[in-house]
Amino acid sequence: MSKKVKAFVFNFLSFALFFLPSYYLIQQYGGLTLTGYLIPITAFVIATLLAPKFQAVQTRDGEKLFMKWLLMKEVKELK
């Protein structure tokens, strides 16, 4: 599996990891103020901001996978 495919899969899984619980929590506890399309839109924004971002980059040493997250200062290289 190429690094670009891994980055895409990791991005999808990390987004889903934050989207599904936030959607459930907003639906259960924010139902009085948020209704209809606002629930999934709010969960989408939360997941987009909190989920780590993965990117495959072509370098002199070959293709490498990097991760950037809101809660970490530096960009981390994954093996």
mmCIF file of the N, C-alpha and C atoms, coordinates in Angstrom:
data_MODEL
# 
_entry.id   MODEL 
# 
loop_
_atom_site.group_PDB 
_atom_site.id 
_atom_site.type_symbol 
_atom_site.label_atom_id 
_atom_site.label_alt_id 
_atom_site.label_comp_id 
_atom_site.label_asym_id 
_atom_site.label_entity_id 
_atom_site.label_seq_id 
_atom_site.pdbx_PDB_ins_code 
_atom_site.Cartn_x 
_atom_site.Cartn_y 
_atom_site.Cartn_z 
_atom_site.occupancy 
_atom_site.B_iso_or_equiv 
_atom_site.pdbx_formal_charge 
_atom_site.auth_seq_id 
_atom_site.auth_comp_id 
_atom_site.auth_asym_id 
_atom_site.auth_atom_id 
_atom_site.pdbx_PDB_model_num 
ATOM 1   N N  . MET A 1 1  ? 0.853   -1.172 0.000  1.00 0.00 ? 1  MET A N  1 
ATOM 2   C CA . MET A 1 1  ? 0.000   0.000  0.000  1.00 0.00 ? 1  MET A CA 1 
ATOM 3   C C  . MET A 1 1  ? 0.899   1.236  0.000  1.00 0.00 ? 1  MET A C  1 
ATOM 4   N N  . SER A 1 2  ? 0.621   2.174  -0.882 1.00 0.00 ? 2  SER A N  1 
ATOM 5   C CA . SER A 1 2  ? 1.448   3.374  -0.981 1.00 0.00 ? 2  SER A CA 1 
ATOM 6   C C  . SER A 1 2  ? 1.172   4.318  0.199  1.00 0.00 ? 2  SER A C  1 
ATOM 7   N N  . LYS A 1 3  ? 2.084   5.232  0.406  1.00 0.00 ? 3  LYS A N  1 
ATOM 8   C CA . LYS A 1 3  ? 1.966   6.190  1.513  1.00 0.00 ? 3  LYS A CA 1 
ATOM 9   C C  . LYS A 1 3  ? 0.786   7.136  1.304  1.00 0.00 ? 3  LYS A C  1 
ATOM 10  N N  . LYS A 1 4  ? 0.471   7.457  0.038  1.00 0.00 ? 4  LYS A N  1 
ATOM 11  C CA . LYS A 1 4  ? -0.671  8.332  -0.234 1.00 0.00 ? 4  LYS A CA 1 
ATOM 12  C C  . LYS A 1 4  ? -1.976  7.655  0.162  1.00 0.00 ? 4  LYS A C  1 
ATOM 13  N N  . VAL A 1 5  ? -2.088  6.380  -0.104 1.00 0.00 ? 5  VAL A N  1 
ATOM 14  C CA . VAL A 1 5  ? -3.294  5.631  0.273  1.00 0.00 ? 5  VAL A CA 1 
ATOM 15  C C  . VAL A 1 5  ? -3.385  5.521  1.794  1.00 0.00 ? 5  VAL A C  1 
ATOM 16  N N  . LYS A 1 6  ? -2.251  5.275  2.448  1.00 0.00 ? 6  LYS A N  1 
ATOM 17  C CA . LYS A 1 6  ? -2.231  5.219  3.906  1.00 0.00 ? 6  LYS A CA 1 
ATOM 18  C C  . LYS A 1 6  ? -2.663  6.556  4.505  1.00 0.00 ? 6  LYS A C  1 
ATOM 19  N N  . ALA A 1 7  ? -2.167  7.653  3.938  1.00 0.00 ? 7  ALA A N  1 
ATOM 20  C CA . ALA A 1 7  ? -2.546  8.979  4.433  1.00 0.00 ? 7  ALA A CA 1 
ATOM 21  C C  . ALA A 1 7  ? -4.045  9.200  4.278  1.00 0.00 ? 7  ALA A C  1 
ATOM 22  N N  . PHE A 1 8  ? -4.610  8.794  3.148  1.00 0.00 ? 8  PHE A N  1 
ATOM 23  C CA . PHE A 1 8  ? -6.048  8.948  2.922  1.00 0.00 ? 8  PHE A CA 1 
ATOM 24  C C  . PHE A 1 8  ? -6.847  8.120  3.927  1.00 0.00 ? 8  PHE A C  1 
ATOM 25  N N  . VAL A 1 9  ? -6.444  6.875  4.144  1.00 0.00 ? 9  VAL A N  1 
ATOM 26  C CA . VAL A 1 9  ? -7.150  5.998  5.085  1.00 0.00 ? 9  VAL A CA 1 
ATOM 27  C C  . VAL A 1 9  ? -7.028  6.530  6.506  1.00 0.00 ? 9  VAL A C  1 
ATOM 28  N N  . PHE A 1 10 ? -5.831  6.969  6.903  1.00 0.00 ? 10 PHE A N  1 
ATOM 29  C CA . PHE A 1 10 ? -5.647  7.524  8.240  1.00 0.00 ? 10 PHE A CA 1 
ATOM 30  C C  . PHE A 1 10 ? -6.469  8.795  8.430  1.00 0.00 ? 10 PHE A C  1 
ATOM 31  N N  . ASN A 1 11 ? -6.530  9.655  7.411  1.00 0.00 ? 11 ASN A N  1 
ATOM 32  C CA . ASN A 1 11 ? -7.354  10.862 7.501  1.00 0.00 ? 11 ASN A CA 1 
ATOM 33  C C  . ASN A 1 11 ? -8.822  10.510 7.687  1.00 0.00 ? 11 ASN A C  1 
ATOM 34  N N  . PHE A 1 12 ? -9.295  9.528  6.925  1.00 0.00 ? 12 PHE A N  1 
ATOM 35  C CA . PHE A 1 12 ? -10.690 9.120  7.029  1.00 0.00 ? 12 PHE A CA 1 
ATOM 36  C C  . PHE A 1 12 ? -10.998 8.537  8.406  1.00 0.00 ? 12 PHE A C  1 
ATOM 37  N N  . LEU A 1 13 ? -10.139 7.634  8.886  1.00 0.00 ? 13 LEU A N  1 
ATOM 38  C CA . LEU A 1 13 ? -10.383 6.997  10.181 1.00 0.00 ? 13 LEU A CA 1 
ATOM 39  C C  . LEU A 1 13 ? -10.301 7.985  11.339 1.00 0.00 ? 13 LEU A C  1 
ATOM 40  N N  . SER A 1 14 ? -9.345  8.899  11.290 1.00 0.00 ? 14 SER A N  1 
ATOM 41  C CA . SER A 1 14 ? -9.235  9.881  12.365 1.00 0.00 ? 14 SER A CA 1 
ATOM 42  C C  . SER A 1 14 ? -10.417 10.850 12.344 1.00 0.00 ? 14 SER A C  1 
ATOM 43  N N  . PHE A 1 15 ? -10.889 11.214 11.147 1.00 0.00 ? 15 PHE A N  1 
ATOM 44  C CA . PHE A 1 15 ? -12.076 12.063 11.065 1.00 0.00 ? 15 PHE A CA 1 
ATOM 45  C C  . PHE A 1 15 ? -13.283 11.340 11.640 1.00 0.00 ? 15 PHE A C  1 
ATOM 46  N N  . ALA A 1 16 ? -13.460 10.067 11.275 1.00 0.00 ? 16 ALA A N  1 
ATOM 47  C CA . ALA A 1 16 ? -14.603 9.288  11.767 1.00 0.00 ? 16 ALA A CA 1 
ATOM 48  C C  . ALA A 1 16 ? -14.525 9.102  13.277 1.00 0.00 ? 16 ALA A C  1 
ATOM 49  N N  . LEU A 1 17 ? -13.319 8.961  13.809 1.00 0.00 ? 17 LEU A N  1 
ATOM 50  C CA . LEU A 1 17 ? -13.132 8.780  15.241 1.00 0.00 ? 17 LEU A CA 1 
ATOM 51  C C  . LEU A 1 17 ? -13.628 9.991  16.029 1.00 0.00 ? 17 LEU A C  1 
ATOM 52  N N  . PHE A 1 18 ? -13.537 11.169 15.463 1.00 0.00 ? 18 PHE A N  1 
ATOM 53  C CA . PHE A 1 18 ? -14.029 12.375 16.129 1.00 0.00 ? 18 PHE A CA 1 
ATOM 54  C C  . PHE A 1 18 ? -15.455 12.730 15.715 1.00 0.00 ? 18 PHE A C  1 
ATOM 55  N N  . PHE A 1 19 ? -15.844 12.414 14.477 1.00 0.00 ? 19 PHE A N  1 
ATOM 56  C CA . PHE A 1 19 ? -17.168 12.798 13.992 1.00 0.00 ? 19 PHE A CA 1 
ATOM 57  C C  . PHE A 1 19 ? -18.285 12.013 14.679 1.00 0.00 ? 19 PHE A C  1 
ATOM 58  N N  . LEU A 1 20 ? -18.151 10.700 14.727 1.00 0.00 ? 20 LEU A N  1 
ATOM 59  C CA . LEU A 1 20 ? -19.238 9.872  15.259 1.00 0.00 ? 20 LEU A CA 1 
ATOM 60  C C  . LEU A 1 20 ? -19.556 10.154 16.730 1.00 0.00 ? 20 LEU A C  1 
ATOM 61  N N  . PRO A 1 21 ? -18.563 10.213 17.623 1.00 0.00 ? 21 PRO A N  1 
ATOM 62  C CA . PRO A 1 21 ? -18.908 10.557 19.015 1.00 0.00 ? 21 PRO A CA 1 
ATOM 63  C C  . PRO A 1 21 ? -19.451 11.975 19.171 1.00 0.00 ? 21 PRO A C  1 
ATOM 64  N N  . SER A 1 22 ? -18.894 12.924 18.433 1.00 0.00 ? 22 SER A N  1 
ATOM 65  C CA . SER A 1 22 ? -19.408 14.291 18.556 1.00 0.00 ? 22 SER A CA 1 
ATOM 66  C C  . SER A 1 22 ? -20.832 14.391 18.014 1.00 0.00 ? 22 SER A C  1 
ATOM 67  N N  . TYR A 1 23 ? -21.121 13.679 16.931 1.00 0.00 ? 23 TYR A N  1 
ATOM 68  C CA . TYR A 1 23 ? -22.495 13.664 16.401 1.00 0.00 ? 23 TYR A CA 1 
ATOM 69  C C  . TYR A 1 23 ? -23.461 13.099 17.436 1.00 0.00 ? 23 TYR A C  1 
ATOM 70  N N  . TYR A 1 24 ? -23.057 11.982 18.055 1.00 0.00 ? 24 TYR A N  1 
ATOM 71  C CA . TYR A 1 24 ? -23.920 11.354 19.060 1.00 0.00 ? 24 TYR A CA 1 
ATOM 72  C C  . TYR A 1 24 ? -24.126 12.282 20.258 1.00 0.00 ? 24 TYR A C  1 
ATOM 73  N N  . LEU A 1 25 ? -23.046 12.882 20.753 1.00 0.00 ? 25 LEU A N  1 
ATOM 74  C CA . LEU A 1 25 ? -23.162 13.752 21.921 1.00 0.00 ? 25 LEU A CA 1 
ATOM 75  C C  . LEU A 1 25 ? -23.992 15.003 21.623 1.00 0.00 ? 25 LEU A C  1 
ATOM 76  N N  . ILE A 1 26 ? -23.802 15.569 20.448 1.00 0.00 ? 26 ILE A N  1 
ATOM 77  C CA . ILE A 1 26 ? -24.602 16.748 20.081 1.00 0.00 ? 26 ILE A CA 1 
ATOM 78  C C  . ILE A 1 26 ? -26.068 16.370 19.933 1.00 0.00 ? 26 ILE A C  1 
ATOM 79  N N  . GLN A 1 27 ? -26.327 15.214 19.361 1.00 0.00 ? 27 GLN A N  1 
ATOM 80  C CA . GLN A 1 27 ? -27.701 14.766 19.182 1.00 0.00 ? 27 GLN A CA 1 
ATOM 81  C C  . GLN A 1 27 ? -28.377 14.506 20.532 1.00 0.00 ? 27 GLN A C  1 
ATOM 82  N N  . GLN A 1 28 ? -27.643 13.950 21.482 1.00 0.00 ? 28 GLN A N  1 
ATOM 83  C CA . GLN A 1 28 ? -28.212 13.628 22.789 1.00 0.00 ? 28 GLN A CA 1 
ATOM 84  C C  . GLN A 1 28 ? -28.358 14.854 23.684 1.00 0.00 ? 28 GLN A C  1 
ATOM 85  N N  . TYR A 1 29 ? -27.339 15.721 23.724 1.00 0.00 ? 29 TYR A N  1 
ATOM 86  C CA . TYR A 1 29 ? -27.313 16.794 24.706 1.00 0.00 ? 29 TYR A CA 1 
ATOM 87  C C  . TYR A 1 29 ? -27.469 18.193 24.118 1.00 0.00 ? 29 TYR A C  1 
ATOM 88  N N  . GLY A 1 30 ? -27.391 18.334 22.821 1.00 0.00 ? 30 GLY A N  1 
ATOM 89  C CA . GLY A 1 30 ? -27.551 19.649 22.218 1.00 0.00 ? 30 GLY A CA 1 
ATOM 90  C C  . GLY A 1 30 ? -28.819 19.741 21.397 1.00 0.00 ? 30 GLY A C  1 
ATOM 91  N N  . GLY A 1 31 ? -29.721 18.805 21.591 1.00 0.00 ? 31 GLY A N  1 
ATOM 92  C CA . GLY A 1 31 ? -30.922 18.713 20.781 1.00 0.00 ? 31 GLY A CA 1 
ATOM 93  C C  . GLY A 1 31 ? -31.898 19.867 20.942 1.00 0.00 ? 31 GLY A C  1 
ATOM 94  N N  . LEU A 1 32 ? -31.848 20.541 22.072 1.00 0.00 ? 32 LEU A N  1 
ATOM 95  C CA . LEU A 1 32 ? -32.777 21.648 22.284 1.00 0.00 ? 32 LEU A CA 1 
ATOM 96  C C  . LEU A 1 32 ? -32.408 22.869 21.457 1.00 0.00 ? 32 LEU A C  1 
ATOM 97  N N  . THR A 1 33 ? -31.118 23.077 21.262 1.00 0.00 ? 33 THR A N  1 
ATOM 98  C CA . THR A 1 33 ? -30.691 24.264 20.525 1.00 0.00 ? 33 THR A CA 1 
ATOM 99  C C  . THR A 1 33 ? -30.307 23.948 19.083 1.00 0.00 ? 33 THR A C  1 
ATOM 100 N N  . LEU A 1 34 ? -29.856 22.720 18.813 1.00 0.00 ? 34 LEU A N  1 
ATOM 101 C CA . LEU A 1 34 ? -29.447 22.341 17.464 1.00 0.00 ? 34 LEU A CA 1 
ATOM 102 C C  . LEU A 1 34 ? -30.405 21.287 16.919 1.00 0.00 ? 34 LEU A C  1 
ATOM 103 N N  . THR A 1 35 ? -30.957 21.568 15.754 1.00 0.00 ? 35 THR A N  1 
ATOM 104 C CA . THR A 1 35 ? -31.873 20.614 15.133 1.00 0.00 ? 35 THR A CA 1 
ATOM 105 C C  . THR A 1 35 ? -31.576 20.534 13.645 1.00 0.00 ? 35 THR A C  1 
ATOM 106 N N  . GLY A 1 36 ? -32.067 19.485 13.019 1.00 0.00 ? 36 GLY A N  1 
ATOM 107 C CA . GLY A 1 36 ? -31.949 19.342 11.571 1.00 0.00 ? 36 GLY A CA 1 
ATOM 108 C C  . GLY A 1 36 ? -30.521 19.211 11.107 1.00 0.00 ? 36 GLY A C  1 
ATOM 109 N N  . TYR A 1 37 ? -30.169 20.006 10.111 1.00 0.00 ? 37 TYR A N  1 
ATOM 110 C CA . TYR A 1 37 ? -28.847 19.939 9.495  1.00 0.00 ? 37 TYR A CA 1 
ATOM 111 C C  . TYR A 1 37 ? -27.737 20.522 10.365 1.00 0.00 ? 37 TYR A C  1 
ATOM 112 N N  . LEU A 1 38 ? -28.102 21.261 11.417 1.00 0.00 ? 38 LEU A N  1 
ATOM 113 C CA . LEU A 1 38 ? -27.072 21.869 12.257 1.00 0.00 ? 38 LEU A CA 1 
ATOM 114 C C  . LEU A 1 38 ? -26.303 20.836 13.071 1.00 0.00 ? 38 LEU A C  1 
ATOM 115 N N  . ILE A 1 39 ? -26.908 19.705 13.393 1.00 0.00 ? 39 ILE A N  1 
ATOM 116 C CA . ILE A 1 39 ? -26.228 18.674 14.175 1.00 0.00 ? 39 ILE A CA 1 
ATOM 117 C C  . ILE A 1 39 ? -25.055 18.076 13.389 1.00 0.00 ? 39 ILE A C  1 
ATOM 118 N N  . PRO A 1 40 ? -25.264 17.548 12.166 1.00 0.00 ? 40 PRO A N  1 
ATOM 119 C CA . PRO A 1 40 ? -24.102 17.004 11.452 1.00 0.00 ? 40 PRO A CA 1 
ATOM 120 C C  . PRO A 1 40 ? -23.095 18.071 11.019 1.00 0.00 ? 40 PRO A C  1 
ATOM 121 N N  . ILE A 1 41 ? -23.537 19.287 10.749 1.00 0.00 ? 41 ILE A N  1 
ATOM 122 C CA . ILE A 1 41 ? -22.612 20.352 10.379 1.00 0.00 ? 41 ILE A CA 1 
ATOM 123 C C  . ILE A 1 41 ? -21.708 20.701 11.557 1.00 0.00 ? 41 ILE A C  1 
ATOM 124 N N  . THR A 1 42 ? -22.278 20.784 12.750 1.00 0.00 ? 42 THR A N  1 
ATOM 125 C CA . THR A 1 42 ? -21.495 21.068 13.948 1.00 0.00 ? 42 THR A CA 1 
ATOM 126 C C  . THR A 1 42 ? -20.513 19.935 14.238 1.00 0.00 ? 42 THR A C  1 
ATOM 127 N N  . ALA A 1 43 ? -20.954 18.703 14.100 1.00 0.00 ? 43 ALA A N  1 
ATOM 128 C CA . ALA A 1 43 ? -20.069 17.551 14.304 1.00 0.00 ? 43 ALA A CA 1 
ATOM 129 C C  . ALA A 1 43 ? -18.955 17.543 13.265 1.00 0.00 ? 43 ALA A C  1 
ATOM 130 N N  . PHE A 1 44 ? -19.257 17.934 12.024 1.00 0.00 ? 44 PHE A N  1 
ATOM 131 C CA . PHE A 1 44 ? -18.255 18.015 10.969 1.00 0.00 ? 44 PHE A CA 1 
ATOM 132 C C  . PHE A 1 44 ? -17.180 19.039 11.306 1.00 0.00 ? 44 PHE A C  1 
ATOM 133 N N  . VAL A 1 45 ? -17.585 20.204 11.784 1.00 0.00 ? 45 VAL A N  1 
ATOM 134 C CA . VAL A 1 45 ? -16.623 21.255 12.129 1.00 0.00 ? 45 VAL A CA 1 
ATOM 135 C C  . VAL A 1 45 ? -15.745 20.809 13.290 1.00 0.00 ? 45 VAL A C  1 
ATOM 136 N N  . ILE A 1 46 ? -16.345 20.199 14.308 1.00 0.00 ? 46 ILE A N  1 
ATOM 137 C CA . ILE A 1 46 ? -15.572 19.712 15.452 1.00 0.00 ? 46 ILE A CA 1 
ATOM 138 C C  . ILE A 1 46 ? -14.560 18.667 15.006 1.00 0.00 ? 46 ILE A C  1 
ATOM 139 N N  . ALA A 1 47 ? -14.991 17.707 14.196 1.00 0.00 ? 47 ALA A N  1 
ATOM 140 C CA . ALA A 1 47 ? -14.096 16.642 13.735 1.00 0.00 ? 47 ALA A CA 1 
ATOM 141 C C  . ALA A 1 47 ? -12.998 17.196 12.835 1.00 0.00 ? 47 ALA A C  1 
ATOM 142 N N  . THR A 1 48 ? -13.327 18.157 11.997 1.00 0.00 ? 48 THR A N  1 
ATOM 143 C CA . THR A 1 48 ? -12.319 18.757 11.115 1.00 0.00 ? 48 THR A CA 1 
ATOM 144 C C  . THR A 1 48 ? -11.236 19.471 11.912 1.00 0.00 ? 48 THR A C  1 
ATOM 145 N N  . LEU A 1 49 ? -11.622 20.146 12.971 1.00 0.00 ? 49 LEU A N  1 
ATOM 146 C CA . LEU A 1 49 ? -10.644 20.879 13.779 1.00 0.00 ? 49 LEU A CA 1 
ATOM 147 C C  . LEU A 1 49 ? -9.808  19.962 14.666 1.00 0.00 ? 49 LEU A C  1 
ATOM 148 N N  . LEU A 1 50 ? -10.407 18.907 15.209 1.00 0.00 ? 50 LEU A N  1 
ATOM 149 C CA . LEU A 1 50 ? -9.713  18.076 16.187 1.00 0.00 ? 50 LEU A CA 1 
ATOM 150 C C  . LEU A 1 50 ? -8.949  16.890 15.597 1.00 0.00 ? 50 LEU A C  1 
ATOM 151 N N  . ALA A 1 51 ? -9.342  16.416 14.440 1.00 0.00 ? 51 ALA A N  1 
ATOM 152 C CA . ALA A 1 51 ? -8.713  15.219 13.868 1.00 0.00 ? 51 ALA A CA 1 
ATOM 153 C C  . ALA A 1 51 ? -7.307  15.540 13.367 1.00 0.00 ? 51 ALA A C  1 
ATOM 154 N N  . PRO A 1 52 ? -6.360  14.626 13.587 1.00 0.00 ? 52 PRO A N  1 
ATOM 155 C CA . PRO A 1 52 ? -5.015  14.842 13.040 1.00 0.00 ? 52 PRO A CA 1 
ATOM 156 C C  . PRO A 1 52 ? -5.017  14.757 11.519 1.00 0.00 ? 52 PRO A C  1 
ATOM 157 N N  . LYS A 1 53 ? -4.097  15.482 10.898 1.00 0.00 ? 53 LYS A N  1 
ATOM 158 C CA . LYS A 1 53 ? -3.984  15.496 9.434  1.00 0.00 ? 53 LYS A CA 1 
ATOM 159 C C  . LYS A 1 53 ? -2.758  14.693 9.023  1.00 0.00 ? 53 LYS A C  1 
ATOM 160 N N  . PHE A 1 54 ? -2.900  13.838 8.038  1.00 0.00 ? 54 PHE A N  1 
ATOM 161 C CA . PHE A 1 54 ? -1.814  13.007 7.527  1.00 0.00 ? 54 PHE A CA 1 
ATOM 162 C C  . PHE A 1 54 ? -1.526  13.407 6.094  1.00 0.00 ? 54 PHE A C  1 
ATOM 163 N N  . GLN A 1 55 ? -0.235  13.384 5.731  1.00 0.00 ? 55 GLN A N  1 
ATOM 164 C CA . GLN A 1 55 ? 0.152   13.753 4.373  1.00 0.00 ? 55 GLN A CA 1 
ATOM 165 C C  . GLN A 1 55 ? 1.375   12.959 3.954  1.00 0.00 ? 55 GLN A C  1 
ATOM 166 N N  . ALA A 1 56 ? 1.353   12.469 2.718  1.00 0.00 ? 56 ALA A N  1 
ATOM 167 C CA . ALA A 1 56 ? 2.506   11.787 2.132  1.00 0.00 ? 56 ALA A CA 1 
ATOM 168 C C  . ALA A 1 56 ? 3.284   12.802 1.310  1.00 0.00 ? 56 ALA A C  1 
ATOM 169 N N  . VAL A 1 57 ? 4.608   12.849 1.539  1.00 0.00 ? 57 VAL A N  1 
ATOM 170 C CA . VAL A 1 57 ? 5.476   13.817 0.873  1.00 0.00 ? 57 VAL A CA 1 
ATOM 171 C C  . VAL A 1 57 ? 6.628   13.070 0.210  1.00 0.00 ? 57 VAL A C  1 
ATOM 172 N N  . GLN A 1 58 ? 6.912   13.448 -1.032 1.00 0.00 ? 58 GLN A N  1 
ATOM 173 C CA . GLN A 1 58 ? 8.048   12.877 -1.752 1.00 0.00 ? 58 GLN A CA 1 
ATOM 174 C C  . GLN A 1 58 ? 9.304   13.656 -1.381 1.00 0.00 ? 58 GLN A C  1 
ATOM 175 N N  . THR A 1 59 ? 10.309  12.963 -0.825 1.00 0.00 ? 59 THR A N  1 
ATOM 176 C CA . THR A 1 59 ? 11.572  13.588 -0.446 1.00 0.00 ? 59 THR A CA 1 
ATOM 177 C C  . THR A 1 59 ? 12.713  12.920 -1.209 1.00 0.00 ? 59 THR A C  1 
ATOM 178 N N  . ARG A 1 60 ? 13.928  13.400 -0.964 1.00 0.00 ? 60 ARG A N  1 
ATOM 179 C CA . ARG A 1 60 ? 15.096  12.769 -1.599 1.00 0.00 ? 60 ARG A CA 1 
ATOM 180 C C  . ARG A 1 60 ? 15.239  11.314 -1.173 1.00 0.00 ? 60 ARG A C  1 
ATOM 181 N N  . ASP A 1 61 ? 14.863  11.026 0.064  1.00 0.00 ? 61 ASP A N  1 
ATOM 182 C CA . ASP A 1 61 ? 14.994  9.680  0.612  1.00 0.00 ? 61 ASP A CA 1 
ATOM 183 C C  . ASP A 1 61 ? 13.821  8.776  0.268  1.00 0.00 ? 61 ASP A C  1 
ATOM 184 N N  . GLY A 1 62 ? 12.877  9.262  -0.499 1.00 0.00 ? 62 GLY A N  1 
ATOM 185 C CA . GLY A 1 62 ? 11.689  8.487  -0.857 1.00 0.00 ? 62 GLY A CA 1 
ATOM 186 C C  . GLY A 1 62 ? 10.443  9.124  -0.275 1.00 0.00 ? 62 GLY A C  1 
ATOM 187 N N  . GLU A 1 63 ? 9.338   8.434  -0.402 1.00 0.00 ? 63 GLU A N  1 
ATOM 188 C CA . GLU A 1 63 ? 8.065   8.952  0.076  1.00 0.00 ? 63 GLU A CA 1 
ATOM 189 C C  . GLU A 1 63 ? 7.954   8.740  1.584  1.00 0.00 ? 63 GLU A C  1 
ATOM 190 N N  . LYS A 1 64 ? 7.556   9.799  2.298  1.00 0.00 ? 64 LYS A N  1 
ATOM 191 C CA . LYS A 1 64 ? 7.425   9.734  3.755  1.00 0.00 ? 64 LYS A CA 1 
ATOM 192 C C  . LYS A 1 64 ? 6.042   10.192 4.162  1.00 0.00 ? 64 LYS A C  1 
ATOM 193 N N  . LEU A 1 65 ? 5.592   9.694  5.313  1.00 0.00 ? 65 LEU A N  1 
ATOM 194 C CA . LEU A 1 65 ? 4.270   10.000 5.842  1.00 0.00 ? 65 LEU A CA 1 
ATOM 195 C C  . LEU A 1 65 ? 4.435   10.893 7.070  1.00 0.00 ? 65 LEU A C  1 
ATOM 196 N N  . PHE A 1 66 ? 3.725   12.028 7.078  1.00 0.00 ? 66 PHE A N  1 
ATOM 197 C CA . PHE A 1 66 ? 3.803   12.980 8.174  1.00 0.00 ? 66 PHE A CA 1 
ATOM 198 C C  . PHE A 1 66 ? 2.431   13.201 8.779  1.00 0.00 ? 66 PHE A C  1 
ATOM 199 N N  . MET A 1 67 ? 2.429   13.573 10.075 1.00 0.00 ? 67 MET A N  1 
ATOM 200 C CA . MET A 1 67 ? 1.183   13.842 10.790 1.00 0.00 ? 67 MET A CA 1 
ATOM 201 C C  . MET A 1 67 ? 1.293   15.185 11.499 1.00 0.00 ? 67 MET A C  1 
ATOM 202 N N  . LYS A 1 68 ? 0.249   15.989 11.406 1.00 0.00 ? 68 LYS A N  1 
ATOM 203 C CA . LYS A 1 68 ? 0.140   17.268 12.113 1.00 0.00 ? 68 LYS A CA 1 
ATOM 204 C C  . LYS A 1 68 ? -1.157  17.233 12.895 1.00 0.00 ? 68 LYS A C  1 
ATOM 205 N N  . TRP A 1 69 ? -1.067  17.657 14.160 1.00 0.00 ? 69 TRP A N  1 
ATOM 206 C CA . TRP A 1 69 ? -2.254  17.635 15.001 1.00 0.00 ? 69 TRP A CA 1 
ATOM 207 C C  . TRP A 1 69 ? -2.328  18.933 15.777 1.00 0.00 ? 69 TRP A C  1 
ATOM 208 N N  . LEU A 1 70 ? -3.529  19.378 16.067 1.00 0.00 ? 70 LEU A N  1 
ATOM 209 C CA . LEU A 1 70 ? -3.756  20.617 16.782 1.00 0.00 ? 70 LEU A CA 1 
ATOM 210 C C  . LEU A 1 70 ? -3.110  20.588 18.166 1.00 0.00 ? 70 LEU A C  1 
ATOM 211 N N  . LEU A 1 71 ? -3.068  19.422 18.804 1.00 0.00 ? 71 LEU A N  1 
ATOM 212 C CA . LEU A 1 71 ? -2.570  19.299 20.167 1.00 0.00 ? 71 LEU A CA 1 
ATOM 213 C C  . LEU A 1 71 ? -1.052  19.075 20.241 1.00 0.00 ? 71 LEU A C  1 
ATOM 214 N N  . MET A 1 72 ? -0.380  18.994 19.098 1.00 0.00 ? 72 MET A N  1 
ATOM 215 C CA . MET A 1 72 ? 1.070   18.817 19.065 1.00 0.00 ? 72 MET A CA 1 
ATOM 216 C C  . MET A 1 72 ? 1.708   20.011 18.359 1.00 0.00 ? 72 MET A C  1 
ATOM 217 N N  . LYS A 1 73 ? 2.862   20.439 18.838 1.00 0.00 ? 73 LYS A N  1 
ATOM 218 C CA . LYS A 1 73 ? 3.518   21.602 18.252 1.00 0.00 ? 73 LYS A CA 1 
ATOM 219 C C  . LYS A 1 73 ? 4.198   21.266 16.937 1.00 0.00 ? 73 LYS A C  1 
ATOM 220 N N  . GLU A 1 74 ? 4.908   20.145 16.896 1.00 0.00 ? 74 GLU A N  1 
ATOM 221 C CA . GLU A 1 74 ? 5.719   19.824 15.730 1.00 0.00 ? 74 GLU A CA 1 
ATOM 222 C C  . GLU A 1 74 ? 5.019   18.820 14.825 1.00 0.00 ? 74 GLU A C  1 
ATOM 223 N N  . VAL A 1 75 ? 5.515   18.751 13.600 1.00 0.00 ? 75 VAL A N  1 
ATOM 224 C CA . VAL A 1 75 ? 5.045   17.763 12.639 1.00 0.00 ? 75 VAL A CA 1 
ATOM 225 C C  . VAL A 1 75 ? 5.810   16.474 12.921 1.00 0.00 ? 75 VAL A C  1 
ATOM 226 N N  . LYS A 1 76 ? 5.080   15.365 12.982 1.00 0.00 ? 76 LYS A N  1 
ATOM 227 C CA . LYS A 1 76 ? 5.697   14.086 13.342 1.00 0.00 ? 76 LYS A CA 1 
ATOM 228 C C  . LYS A 1 76 ? 5.786   13.201 12.104 1.00 0.00 ? 76 LYS A C  1 
ATOM 229 N N  . GLU A 1 77 ? 6.961   12.597 11.907 1.00 0.00 ? 77 GLU A N  1 
ATOM 230 C CA . GLU A 1 77 ? 7.142   11.662 10.798 1.00 0.00 ? 77 GLU A CA 1 
ATOM 231 C C  . GLU A 1 77 ? 6.747   10.264 11.259 1.00 0.00 ? 77 GLU A C  1 
ATOM 232 N N  . LEU A 1 78 ? 5.903   9.600  10.468 1.00 0.00 ? 78 LEU A N  1 
ATOM 233 C CA . LEU A 1 78 ? 5.485   8.237  10.770 1.00 0.00 ? 78 LEU A CA 1 
ATOM 234 C C  . LEU A 1 78 ? 6.283   7.271  9.918  1.00 0.00 ? 78 LEU A C  1 
ATOM 235 N N  . LYS A 1 79 ? 6.533   6.103  10.434 1.00 0.00 ? 79 LYS A N  1 
ATOM 236 C CA . LYS A 1 79 ? 7.317   5.109  9.686  1.00 0.00 ? 79 LYS A CA 1 
ATOM 237 C C  . LYS A 1 79 ? 6.416   4.204  8.897  1.00 0.00 ? 79 LYS A C  1 
# 
